[in-house]
Amino acid sequence: MKALFYIGLVLLALLEILKVYFIMPFPGSQESDTIDIAYFLHSNRWYLRILFGLMIIGGASKAFRIRGKWVPAVVSLLVIVIVYYFNFEMMADRIFLEPETLTFKGKSENVLGDSTLVIAVEHEGEAKAYPVRFILYHHQVRDTVGSKPVMVTYCNVCRTGRVFEPIAEGQPEVFRLVGMDHFNAMFEDATTKSWWRQANGAAVAGPRAGARLPEVECIQVTASKFFNMYPFGEIMQADEVFTEYYDSLGKFEKGKGRSKLTGTDSLSWKDKSWVVGVEIGNDARAYDWNELKTLRIIHDKLGSTPIVLALSEDSQSFAAFRRNSERELFVLRNDSLIGQITRYDFSGRGGDGTKLDRLAAYQEFWHSWKTFRPRTSTYRFDRE
């Protein structure tokens, strides 16, 4: 019976450690396909806690019926510390909190620098921008643009910005940050406790596995470019409660961070190299950021779709569009796409009233894009 006491304590400690280990960036925790194990431990934690608790209670009288009662007492205290630490100090939604208030300001009142990188959303004549330096801490910001509810997300370990409608299976849903899988942020819905991947909005575990959140069109640009495209737009300002947690100097967005998880590799096609990923249906392609900075504009064909990818003069803002035909080529000048007939601004609006269809394009680390788009191709410019 005394052994039962110690086995119960060890199993309880292992449960609390492993259910966090598999969904947080500990050494070796993110490389393997352990999502099913992690979800099992998380979903059944109370059943397992009760089982192990009964084992501890059943053997307690024997364990403490010894001269050195301090031994079981110390072991018990150690397990209590482990339970507390891994449930109150190491949980993702307790480390990265959501903003308490959302404040937006237009160009005349905005206090953020022109080079601040933002994720911008426009709907029904309203345009809002969410600074990367803020949402990389919060991981998600829930808001409404026009009449559309949005969930603006960012994972700094993948360098992925995505915007979704918080609607699962046709119903409004609330999400909390639960951890990560393969270095990508993961959210849990409140209704079914399913886990959803931030990189593509797909449910990967739980009753809703296989479902996807509706994605909202967004664009990553600088604050200056945002106001140039949307003079009426507004930018999210800092929540003063979290000032100490924000990347106030913009080191991350400029690729100057030194963290092993979030730092940038300046070389091409390394795990932490930047790429721009474009996806159309089942076709996906990655474009090297260094190549894009050199070329500034890339004409390509993804699947059967002719596309053009352009980088702004600020070397941070980028956009991808569908070309009307393979013969339609553009020259990039003063952040305008100049064709044979029509001149388009960086948002794709033409001077003659026409508009280019904007394509979903994302800047992220190469390891993220190739992990979640395993069939992706890579663009290589032929200089000959």
C-alpha positions, 0 to 999 in steps of 0.5 A: 500500500505504501508503494501505491502512495508513491506510484500515485504521486509519480503518475500525477506529477508525470501527468501534469508535466507531460500534458504541458510538455507536449504543447509547449516549446520544450526541447524535443516536444515539437518535432514529433507527431504527439498531438493525439497523446497531448489531447488525450492527456488534456481531455482526460486529465480529471479522470486521471487525476481522480484515479491517481488521487485515489491511489495516493489516498489509499496508500497514505496511511501506510506511507506516513506510518513510519518514523521518518514522516518527513519523507512522504511529506516532502515528496507530497509537497514537491508534487503539489508544487509541480501541479501548481507550476504546470497549471498556473504558471506554464499554461499558454493562456496564462502567459499570453493574455488577451488585450483588456481594451481595444483602442484605435486611432486614425492617421492624425492621432496614431502614435506608432511609427510609419515602419510599424508592421501591421496586419490589415483587414478591410470590410464594408468600407472600414479598415483596421490594422493590428500591429505585429508588435502587439499581437505577437504577444497576445496571439489573438485579438477579437474584434469586428471590422464592418459587420464581420467578427474577426479573430486576428492571430499571430504566432511569433515562432512561425511568423504567421499572421492569420485572420479568421471568422470565429465561427465553427460549424456555422456558430459563433465560437470563443477560443483560448490559446492552449499551446502549440503543435509543431511550433505553431500556436493552437487554440481551443474552442469553448464549446467542444474543447477541440484544438485548432491550428493557427497556421491554417485554421484547421481543427486537429484534435477533438470532436471538430477535427477536420473542420476549418475556420473561415479565413478573412482576407488580410494584408501585411504592410507598414503603418505608412502603407496602410494609411496610403491605401486606406486614408480613413483607416485606423490602427490598434494602439497599445493596451497600457496594461501590457506595455512591458510585454510588447516588442516596443522596438520592433526587433521581431518584425525587423528580424533582429531578435536573437531568440532561438525560437523567434530569431531570423536566419538571414540566409535563404531556405533555412528553417528561420529564413523568411518566405512569402507563401502563396496558396491557390486551392491545392497549389502552394508556392514559397518565394524566398524573401531575399530573392523578392527584395532583389527582384521587387516584382515576380511574375509567375504561374501557380497551378493554372493561375498567372500571378504577380508578387510585388514588394513595396519600396519600404521593403516590408509591405508586399502583395500578390495578385491574380493576373488576367493572363500570362501575357499581362506583365507589370513594371513596379514604379512608386509602388504602382503596378504599371501594365500596358493599359492600366496602372494599379496602386498597391491595393490593386485598384486601377485608374480606370475603375478596374481592380486586380484580384488580391491573393492570400500571401503570407510572410513566415518562417520557411520551417512553418510554410513547408510543415503545414504545406508539405506539397509546396513548391519553391520559386527559383529565379532563372537568371540566365 
